Amino acid sequence: ALPLRVCIKDTWEPEIFLIERGPDRVPLCLDLLPALSGEDTTKGFFQELVNILFSYVCKSFRRSSKVLDFHHPHQLRVGLEGFSLELPDQPENLEQLLVDCKDTLKYGVKTGHPRFFNQLSSGLDVIGLAGEWLTSTANTNMFTYEVSPVFILMEEVLLRKMQEIVGWSEVEGDGVFCPGGTMSNLYSVLLARYHFFPEVKTKGMTALPRLILFTSAHSHYSVKKSAAVLGIGSENVVVVKCNDRGKMIPAELESSIVTAKDQGCVPFYVNATAGTTVYGAFDPLNAIADICESHGLWLHVDAAWGGGLLMSKLHRVKLQGIERAWSVTWNPHKMMGAPLQCSAILVKKRGLLQDCNQLCAEYLFQTDKHYDTSYDTGDKTIQCGRHVDVFKLWLMWKAKGSEGFESQVNKCLENAEHLFDKLKERPDFELVFKSKPEHSNVCFWYIPPSLRNMPPGPERNRRLHEVAPKIKAKMMEQGMAMIGYQPLGDKVNFFRCVFSNPATQTEDVDYLLEEIARLGHDICIRIETDL
């Protein structure tokens, strides 16, 4: 086998790969380990791949680099500059694979860029990245201790730590890491139903009365999706009214529960949100917990977005009452900055996960193993194979400590407050709500000159509705920043800026506003001319 040596013109920007060809051919994947004498070729391949990844990481933190190099789907499908998505019949050489790796990153989105504000999960934690690399290298499964001894114990330690932070006692608590917050929320509904109606596991929904669950109008759509997936039905999800700030109104919840009972239905579950997706609002957990206790309902707190604030002594008060929940969703891949994906469902009642999901597959969960089989956690889950999502978070926690996460969370909320203060001062922007943000979400409109003196009404709303999508499109085409937008209820399209990236500084916040104003001014001139 030929050793692979790739010469890179520029260590920071590997634009050209020149593999020194031997007399026969360029190396293929068959020349890599486990091929005999494949160590040198494998080492060379990895070294050049690491150069590509290191260059990408450096670019991700460089403000002069683009957040994205946008192309439409049809452009990527047909191929760009030799980059083809089509799958060949014959193997391609390692040189081409390295070029493909570079192009894959080139045409993607740098979610770790300080000016990427588009999603709740952003940032690029180097320690977390190292943890993900090690996880893939280990390539094991989280269902039994025999194949994943260290990771199983790490999951136990992490879950115990998170339960302690939530406020549960040492004799309480169970949980599992899941593939995202939607799955964590689905677990909560599944467990609540089994807790009240264990016969559902064998007899199905036909043995149950009509069940009703409750969630706020600003909650995540995964609650309705969970009801649909579990056979409860999305029409049996009662959406509870919120106040202007996006918080569930406890009196409306109480009224909705009474109404459902009067209709002969059986309420069993309430989802409260700690950090809503758009507004970043926190439902009044203690008031909701009081209502759940009085009616004997399962209280779940979806803290996928807001759970990170529990790490901050300054901000954890916003989740006061979370310790009264029967289950909690918490996504460390959001405010804590762990690489995707990293989500946990925490359950107060120990053993319920096992009872609800256990099927005792004998090829995996033998009872006569020579070790403590309580560490075979796979039968607690609805999955069989489960990815290792714990090591990167464990490694980050070792690197930062709880205090490091606290500083990180505080900084993100300081950035949100800075943006909020800037928006209040500018006549070309308008806040969606006037109160200081509770979380790192800041929602606002850009107001073009022609609309600044226009009275509220359908025509102003119609024209304002078009502004954010046009600015976003132009921003993506130029690629220097990225932010999300959406309508909500009776509010036309507005920008939602969220902060979860520790690399973002106040200068990036200021840049974002100037960029929106610049793009908005040019675009809106054309809109007004057309009108």
N, C-alpha and C positions, 0 to 999 in steps of 0.2 A: 504494500500500500504506500502511496505517496504522502509525505507530510504536507499538510496544508499551510501555506504561508501567504498571508494576505497583506499586501503593502498598502497602507492608507496614506494619502497625500497630506491630510490634515487630521491630527488626532481628534480635534474637537468637532470637525464636520467631515465625516468619512464619505466623500462623494464618489470616489472611484475605487474599485477593488481590482487589484491586479494579482491574480494567483499565478505564481511561478509554475508553469506547466513542465512536467517531466516529459520524457520521450514518448510516453504512452498516452496518457489522458489526464483530465482534471478529475480529482477525487469525487466520488459519489457517496451517498449515505451508507452504502455497503462497506465502505472503507473505514467507517467509524466503529467504535466499540459496539458490540462484542467481537468484532472481527479480530483475527489474529494480527498482532503488530498494529492494532488500531489506535494505540494510546496517543502517539504523536499527532496523528490526523485529528483525533477528537480534541486534543488540547488546543491545537491551532484553530479549529473551528470555534470552540468555546471562547478563546481569547478574542477573536475577531467579532464574535457576537457580543461579548461584553463591551468591546469598544463601541459598537453601534448603540447599545443600551446606555452606556455612560454618556455618549454624546447626546442622546435623546434626553436623559435626565438633566444634563447641564442646560440644554436649550429650553427645557420646560421652566427653568427658574430665571431665564434671561428675558428681561422685559422687551428687548429689541426684537426678539423672535415672535413669530405669529402663534396665536392660540390654535389656529387651524388653517389648513390650506384647502378651502372648500371646493368641492366639485359635486355636480348633480349625480344622482344614481346612475343614469345612463352613461355618463362619462366614465365613471369607474368600471362599469360593466364592460364597456368595449375596450378598456385598457388605456393607460396613460404612460407615455414615455417608456414603453416596454414592460410596464407593470400589468400583468394579466391575472385575472382571477380564475381562469379556466384550468381544469385539471388534466394533466397529460397522461398518456398511456405509458410512455417511457420515462424513466427517472431523469430528473434534471440534476446538474452537478451542484456541488456545494457552493461554488461561486454564485450561481444564480439564486440559490436559497438565501444567501446572505443579502443579496440585492433585494430579494423579495421581503426579507425582514425589515430592511431599511425603508423600503417603499410603504410597507404596511404602517409603519410609524409616521412616515411623512404625510400620508393622506388621512391620518386619524386626527383626534382632538387631544390637545395637551391639557388634560384635566388637572394637572398639577401646576399649571401656569398661574402666576399671581393675579392675572386678570381674567380668569375663568370663574364666572359668578353664576353659571347656568343651572347647577344642580346642588342638592343638599350634600352630596358626597363629592368632595373635591380635595385637591392637595396631592402631594406625592411624598410620603414619609419614607426616607431612605432605609431606616431600620425595618419598617414594615415590609418594604420591598425585598430586603434581604430575607426576611422571614418567609415571604411567599416563594422566593427562589428555593429555599431549603425545603419547604413543604412539598413543592413539585418534585424535588430531587428524591425525597423520601417516598413519594408516590404510594401512600398507604391509605387504608380505609378506617373510618371511625366506628366500626360496628363491634369489634371485639378487642379485648385487652391483648390477646395473643398476637395480633398483627399490628397493634398501635399502642404499646404500653405507655410510652412517654406522653404522647398526645392525649390519651384518655385521662391521665392524671393531671395534665395541664388544664384540660377542660374543667375538671372538677374544681381545681384551685381558682380558676377564673370565675366560674359560676358562683362559688362561695363568696368570693370577693365582691362581686356585683350584687348579690343578695344582701350582703352586709351593708353595702352602700345604700341600697334601697331602704333598708331599715328593718329587715326581718331577723328574727332570732336564730340562734345556732341550730335549734331543733327543727326549724322550718326551712323549706326551700328545696327546689329541684330545678331542673332546666336542661336545655340542650341548645347548641348552636345550630342555626338554620340557614338555608340559602335565601336570605333576605327577609325584610320586615313583613312582607305579605304572607310568607309562610309562617312566621312567628305569630302573626295575628290569627291565621287560620288555626294554628294549634290551640290558641286560647278559646276559640269557639268550639272546637272539637272537644276539648277537655271539659268545658262548662257543660256541654250537652251530656257527656258521659257521666259527669259528677251527679247530675240530677236524674238522668235516665240511663243507667248502665245497660239496660236491656237493648239499647239501640245498637250496640256492638254486634249482636247476633240476630236481632229481629228486624233491624232497620227502622226507617221513619214511619212505616205503616203502624208500628206499635205505639207511636207517640201522639200526643195531642198536637194541636197547631201551636208551634213555638214562635215566640216573638223576641227579637233582640233590638237594642236601642243604640244609636250612635248619633253624633252631632252632624249638623249640616256641613260643617267644615272638616269633618274627619276624612281619613284616607279611604279611597274607594275599595281597598282590600277587604273591608268589613263586609260590604255587599257581595264582593266576589267570594268570600269565604262562605257566606250563606248560600250562594248559588252552588258552589262546589260540593258542599256538604248535604245538599238536598233539602235544606230548610227553605230556600227560595228567597230571592232578593225582595219580593213583595212583602215578606215578613220581617224586613228590616225597617224599623220606624226611625225616621230622620227627625231629630229633635232640634228645635229652633235655637239659634245662637243670638247673642247680642251683637251690636255693631262692631265690636272688637274681635268677633269670631269665637267667643267662649260659649259653651253650652249653658243654657238657662236652666238651673235646677228645677224651678217651678214647672217649666214645660216638660221636663223629664217626668216629674211626679204625675202630672196630668196625663201624659201619654201612657204611663204604666197603668193607671186607673182605667183609662179608656180601653186599653187592650184586655184587661181583666173583665170589664163589663161586657165585652164582645165575646167572651167565652174562650179567649186565647190564653196561653200560658207564657208570660214573660219569664226569661231565665238569665239574661245576660245584658250587661251595659258596657259599652266601650267609651271610655273617657280618653281624651287626647292631651298629651303633654308635649306641646309644640306642633301646631297644625302645619300642614305642608305649605300653604300659601301665606297666611298671616303670621305664623309662628305663635299662635295663641295657646294658652294653657287653661284647660277647663278647671273649674273649682273642685278639686278632687275631694276635699273633706265633705263638702255639701253633697256631692254625688255619692260618696261612700255612705253617708247617713241614709240616703234614700234607698240605696241597695240593701243595706242592713235591715231597714224597716220592712222591705218586701222580700227579703231572702234571695236576692239576685247576685249572680257572679259579677264582680267588678274587675274588668280588665283595663289597664292603662297602656295605651299605645304611646310609649315614649321613644319610639324609633328615632325621632329627630331631637326631642328634648332631653333624652336620658343623659346625654353628655353633661348637661348642666348640674347633674348630681355631683360631679367632680369638683365643682366650684363652691366654696363656702359662701361666696357673695351671691350666687344665683340659685342655689339649690332650693331656696325658700319658695321658688315658683312652682316646685313640685310637692309642696307640703301636702301630706295625706297619701302619698304614693305607697307608703308602707301598709296601708289598709287594703291595697289591691290583692286580688286572688291570683292575678298573673300580670306580667309586665313584659312588653316588647322593648328592647333596647338595641340600637344599631351602632356599635362602635365604629363602623365604616363611615359614619356621618361626622358628628362633632368631635369625635376622638381621633379621626384621621386615619384609621386603619384601612389598608387597601381592600377594595371590594373582593369578595363580599364577607361581611362579618356581622352577624345578627344573632341575638339570643332571645329565646323565650324563657322567662323566669316564672316558676310556678311555686306558689306558697305551700301547697299540700304535697308533701313528699310521698312518692309512690304512685301518684295519680297518672303520671305519664306512662309508667310501666303497665299499670292495670288497663289503661285505655287502649294501648297500642300493641301489647304483647301478643304474639302468636306462636312463640316457641319453635321456630324453625330448627329442626334437629341437626341440620348440616352446619349450622353456625353456633347455636346456643345450647350446646350439650351441658347437662347438669352435673356430669361426673368429671369435669376438668380438674386439673391438679392445682388450680389457683382460685382465688375468690371471684366467682362469676358475677358478682354484683357489679363488677367493672366492665362487663360485657354490655355496654349501653345501647347497642343497636336496636334492641327490642323496645326501647322507649320511644322510638321515632316511627314516623310513617314511611320513612325511606328504608332502603336496605343499604346500598352504598351511600356513604356520606363523606364529603370533602373535609379535609382538615382545615378549619377556619380559625383555629385557636392559637397556633404557634406565633403568627405574626403579631397578634395582640399581646400575647404573653411577653414576647421579646421587646415590643415597644414599651410595655409597662416596666420591664426591667431597666430599659434605657432611660425613661423619663421619670419614673416614679409617679405616684399619684399627684404630687405637686407640679410635675411637668404638664400633665393633662389639665390641671387647674389653670395654669398660666395660659395654656393654649386656648382653652374655652373663654377665659376672660378677655383675651386679646381679640377673639372673633366678635364678641359682643361690643367691645370698644370700637371696632371698625364700623359696626352697625350704627352705633350712636353717633359716630363722626359723620356718616352718610346722612343720617336723619337731621343732624344740625345743619349740614350744608344745604340740604333740600329746603329747609325752612327759610333760608336766606334768599333763595333764588326765585325770581318771578317767572322763569321759563319751566319750572317744575311744580307739581302739585302732589302732596301726599294723599294717599288713599284714606288714611285715618291720621288724626292729628296727635294722638298720644305717642309717647316714647315707645319704641319697640321692646317687647318682652324678651324676644329671642334675637337671632341675628338676621331675621327677615325684615326687609324694608321695601314697602310697596309704594309705587309712585307713577305718575304720568309725566311725560314730556308734553308741554303745551306750546304748540307752534304760535307764532305771532298773531295769526288771524283768529285764533280761538281765545286769546287771553282776555278780550273784552266782550266776548259773546256770552249772552245769558244762558244758564243751564236749560237744556231741552233736548228733544229728539235729534234736531239737526246737529247740534254741537256734539252729542254723543255719537252720532253716525260718523262724523268726520274724525273725532278723537279715536274711535275704535280702529281706524285704519293706520294710525300713526305708529304704534309700537311694532306691528308686524313688518312694516316697511323699513323702520330703523334697524330692526333685528336682521332682516335679510341683507341689508347693506353692510351691517357690522360683520356678518358671517362671511360675506364675499371679500371684505378687506382683511378680516382675520385677526385683528389686533386685540379684540376683547370678545366676550360672549356673556350674554345675560338672558334670562327667560322672561316670558310674558304670558299672560292669560286673562280672560274675563272671569268674573266671579259674581254669581247672582245677577243683580241689576247693574253691576259695574262693568263698563266696557274695558277692553284690553288695557292692562297696565303692566309695568315692569315689576318684577320681583327680584330683588337682589338678595342673595344669601351668602353668608360668610362661614366657611368651615376650613379654609385653607390657611395654615399658619404663616405661609409665605406672603400673604397679602398685607400690604402696608397702607397707610393713609394716602400715600401718593398714588396708589393704584385706584383708590376710591375716587380721588379727585380727577384722575385721568378718565375714569368711566363716565363721570358726569360731563366732562368736556367733550368726550367722544360722542355721547348721545346727543348733546346739543349741536355739535358740528354736523353730524349725519342728519339729525332731525331738521336743522335749518335748511340744508340743501334739498332734502327730499320734500319737505313741506312746501317749499317754494314751488316745486313742480306740481304738487297736488293742487295748490291754490290756483296755479296758472290754468291747469286743466279744468278746474271748476269754473 
